[in-house]
Amino acid sequence: MMRTSEHDEERLGELLGLLSPAPDAWVRAAQELPRARQEIDEIAARVEADKEFRAAVTADLEAALRAAGYELDPRLLPVLRERLSA
Amino acid sequence: MSLAAVADADLVARCRRGDQDAWSELVSRFSRYVYAIATRAYRLESHDAEDVFQEVFARTYERLDELREDASVRPWIGTLTRRLCVDRLRAVRPEQTMEEPADPLDTEDTLAKLDEAWSLHEEMKVLPEHCAEILDRFFARDESYKMIGDQLGLPAGTIASRISRCLAKLRRQLEGRKPRFQPSSRG
């Protein structure tokens, strides 16, 4: 059996304190990842297929996305840029 | 059955099938662990920790098919997080040549404690819900007695004794669980 003492409970408290929650925004962004990836796939496919959209994206990616109604998380812009330049 | 009660292996299988809710649960389930490795074991600055956190889950999402044992997803994510933390430290502190950060023994000790903490976190699921919540609020979320009392609709003056009772309940529960959980005397 485990030794029971006040010290054990102090240690339990210490261990419980180690796993504090990650910031909500970080968790939400990671949870949204599949949808974001899907959106990136859609944008990349449209850039491939739509000459006019491709020109707009090349000129100003963020403005082109806004004009086309995409609401991509700004943190994913580098991912999209990398995808489009591949 | 709520997704929170689904076993890790089943959760991974659901994620592979493209179940968005399962993915949300997977992120939620392991977010504290990843966060703790980055910020407590490797002591990354907040912006570096956030990048590592997102990268861990991005790679997890992309590479779930490479996981050989679905039930081992937590240690797999842990290893991935450690590797990305080391990469990040090398990038931000290129003068540091050792594989681990400034005090590797300290890092290893913290990682071992985090594994103990994880086991304890799992044990909390078996506690009565009010106990799990009150202990989590006090120890993990660092909420005051007043805040806990306000949130749970309890007199602030009773919170300390409730915490003590719940902690004792958790300890008694653990007594029958050895050797799965065996608090060391370190610390």
Chai-1 contact restraints between the chains, C-beta under 6 A:
chainA,res_idxA,chainB,res_idxB,connection_type,confidence,min_distance_angstrom,max_distance_angstrom,comment,restraint_id
A,M1,B,E175,contact,1.0,0.0,6.0,A-B,restraint_1
A,M2,B,E175,contact,1.0,0.0,6.0,A-B,restraint_2
A,M2,B,K178,contact,1.0,0.0,6.0,A-B,restraint_3
A,D8,B,R171,contact,1.0,0.0,6.0,A-B,restraint_4
A,E9,B,L167,contact,1.0,0.0,6.0,A-B,restraint_5
A,E9,B,R171,contact,1.0,0.0,6.0,A-B,restraint_6
A,R11,B,P183,contact,1.0,0.0,6.0,A-B,restraint_7
A,L12,B,L167,contact,1.0,0.0,6.0,A-B,restraint_8
A,G13,B,F139,contact,1.0,0.0,6.0,A-B,restraint_9
A,L15,B,E116,contact,1.0,0.0,6.0,A-B,restraint_10
A,L15,B,A117,contact,1.0,0.0,6.0,A-B,restraint_11
A,L15,B,L120,contact,1.0,0.0,6.0,A-B,restraint_12
A,L16,B,L135,contact,1.0,0.0,6.0,A-B,restraint_13
A,L16,B,F139,contact,1.0,0.0,6.0,A-B,restraint_14
A,L16,B,A140,contact,1.0,0.0,6.0,A-B,restraint_15
A,G17,B,F139,contact,1.0,0.0,6.0,A-B,restraint_16
A,L18,B,A36,contact,1.0,0.0,6.0,A-B,restraint_17
A,L18,B,L114,contact,1.0,0.0,6.0,A-B,restraint_18
A,L18,B,A117,contact,1.0,0.0,6.0,A-B,restraint_19
A,L19,B,R32,contact,1.0,0.0,6.0,A-B,restraint_20
A,L19,B,A36,contact,1.0,0.0,6.0,A-B,restraint_21
A,L19,B,A117,contact,1.0,0.0,6.0,A-B,restraint_22
A,L19,B,H121,contact,1.0,0.0,6.0,A-B,restraint_23
A,L19,B,A140,contact,1.0,0.0,6.0,A-B,restraint_24
A,S20,B,A140,contact,1.0,0.0,6.0,A-B,restraint_25
A,P21,B,R32,contact,1.0,0.0,6.0,A-B,restraint_26
A,A22,B,S31,contact,1.0,0.0,6.0,A-B,restraint_27
A,A22,B,Y35,contact,1.0,0.0,6.0,A-B,restraint_28
A,W26,B,E50,contact,1.0,0.0,6.0,A-B,restraint_29
A,W26,B,F53,contact,1.0,0.0,6.0,A-B,restraint_30
A,V27,B,S31,contact,1.0,0.0,6.0,A-B,restraint_31
A,A30,B,V27,contact,1.0,0.0,6.0,A-B,restraint_32
A,A30,B,F57,contact,1.0,0.0,6.0,A-B,restraint_33
A,Q31,B,S24,contact,1.0,0.0,6.0,A-B,restraint_34
A,Q31,B,V27,contact,1.0,0.0,6.0,A-B,restraint_35
A,L33,B,Y61,contact,1.0,0.0,6.0,A-B,restraint_36
A,P34,B,Q20,contact,1.0,0.0,6.0,A-B,restraint_37
A,P34,B,W23,contact,1.0,0.0,6.0,A-B,restraint_38
